Amino acid sequence: MLARPTEESPFPVDFPAESQLKGQYPSPNLADAFAIRLPAGTIADPEALARFAFGRQAPWVRKLMRLRDLIMGCFGVKTSRQLRGGGAGRVSIFRIYAVQAAEIILGEDDKHLDFRLSVMHRIDPAPSASGEPGAYLVVATVVKCHNFLGRLYIGVIAPFHRLIVMATLRGAARAGWPQRSG
């Protein structure tokens, strides 16, 4: 069961035990999860929810990505432009690894680290104030570093990663999550 937020904003949660990512990397260098309550009538398709959320990054996030690309490109790490240019089978800069009814697994492998991102539509069976079960979007991340560059990178970006995930969920909520038709 998920903790009840006091407002419609993202909050940290335990890593979802039912995620395909559970155990992906036995000793991850980073593992976290954040959730946001979805309003009644929101679509349940995790790929559509991921496309919606990651398709509207805040300007400060785009600036940070440009800075990241400028610095990390010097070390031969894939830039966001290279990742977006990967063609079909992507959600924003992320490669699609698996799609199931309630979860999509995104990520990328590079020479410094591998990471996976789960975007999961989750139902909390405990009733909300309206008496309905609550629906949540849970974004979970796991990272496995391969070398010193990967560990250094994660050490620097981990606080920004958390801010970006929460800002992405908050921005999607403000934009109004896509609703089921009919």
Rosetta blueprint (number, residue, H / E / L):
1 M L
2 L L
3 A L
4 R L
5 P L
6 T L
7 E L
8 E L
9 S L
10 P L
11 F E
12 P E
13 V L
14 D L
15 F L
16 P L
17 A L
18 E L
19 S L
20 Q L
21 L L
22 K L
23 G L
24 Q L
25 Y L
26 P L
27 S L
28 P L
29 N L
30 L E
31 A E
32 D E
33 A E
34 F E
35 A E
36 I E
37 R E
38 L E
39 P L
40 A L
41 G L
42 T E
43 I L
44 A L
45 D L
46 P H
47 E H
48 A H
49 L H
50 A H
51 R H
52 F H
53 A H
54 F H
55 G L
56 R L
57 Q L
58 A L
59 P H
60 W H
61 V H
62 R H
63 K H
64 L H
65 M H
66 R H
67 L H
68 R H
69 D H
70 L H
71 I H
72 M H
73 G H
74 C L
75 F L
76 G L
77 V L
78 K L
79 T L
80 S H
81 R H
82 Q H
83 L H
84 R H
85 G L
86 G L
87 G L
88 A L
89 G L
90 R E
91 V E
92 S L
93 I L
94 F E
95 R E
96 I E
97 Y E
98 A E
99 V E
100 Q L
101 A L
102 A L
103 E E
104 I E
105 I E
106 L E
107 G E
108 E E
109 D E
110 D L
111 K L
112 H L
113 L E
114 D E
115 F E
116 R E
117 L E
118 S E
119 V E
120 M E
121 H E
122 R E
123 I E
124 D E
125 P E
126 A E
127 P E
128 S L
129 A L
130 S L
131 G L
132 E L
133 P E
134 G E
135 A E
136 Y E
137 L E
138 V E
139 V E
140 A E
141 T E
142 V E
143 V E
144 K E
145 C E
146 H L
147 N L
148 F H
149 L H
150 G H
151 R H
152 L H
153 Y H
154 I H
155 G H
156 V H
157 I H
158 A H
159 P H
160 F H
161 H H
162 R H
163 L H
164 I H
165 V H
166 M H
167 A H
168 T H
169 L H
170 R H
171 G H
172 A H
173 A H
174 R H
175 A H
176 G L
177 W L
178 P L
179 Q E
180 R L
181 S L
182 G L
